[in-house]
């Protein structure tokens, strides 16, 4: 299998940046991985904060302790206007992932060309 395809598959399936690491571009690979982890950590922090608020409201009796009330509160939190920052972070994560795949394919194609010239 060509390096370009294998590296793109690594970055697309395993983790953004893993294809670059496999190709020996450690700084670029760790950059993609760092951006991905940062986005995931911030998104998870926001999700946990929203869940904590709902849990506190349930314990305080502000939200009923039945499935439909909890579902309505969770749905309302998901549609909250504060979701704009989460939406932006999601787009940053997806753009980083896409750029990682494209970059891995391009770097792998360069290495494939060099191997062809050596033969």
C-alpha positions, 0 to 999 in steps of 0.5 A: 500500500502506498504511504500516502494512502496509509498515512491518510487512513491513519489520520482519518481513522485512528487520530488526527496527526497519527499519519504524520507521526508515522511518516516521521513528521513528529512536530506536525503530528503532535500539533494536530494531536494537540489541537484535537485533544484541546478541542475535545477537552474543552467540549467535554468540560462544557458538556460536564458543566451543563450536566452538573447544572441539570443534576443540581436542579434535579436534586433541588427539585426544580426538575422532576425526577422522571424521564420526560422532565429530564429529557426536556431539560437535557434537550433545552441545554443542548439548544441553549444559545451558549452552544455557539462556542461548542459549535465553533469548537466542533468545527475547529476539531473537524477542520483540524481532522480534515487538514490532518488527512489532507496533510498526511496524504500530501506528505505521503505522496511526496515520500512515495515520489522520492521512493519512485525516483530512487528505484 
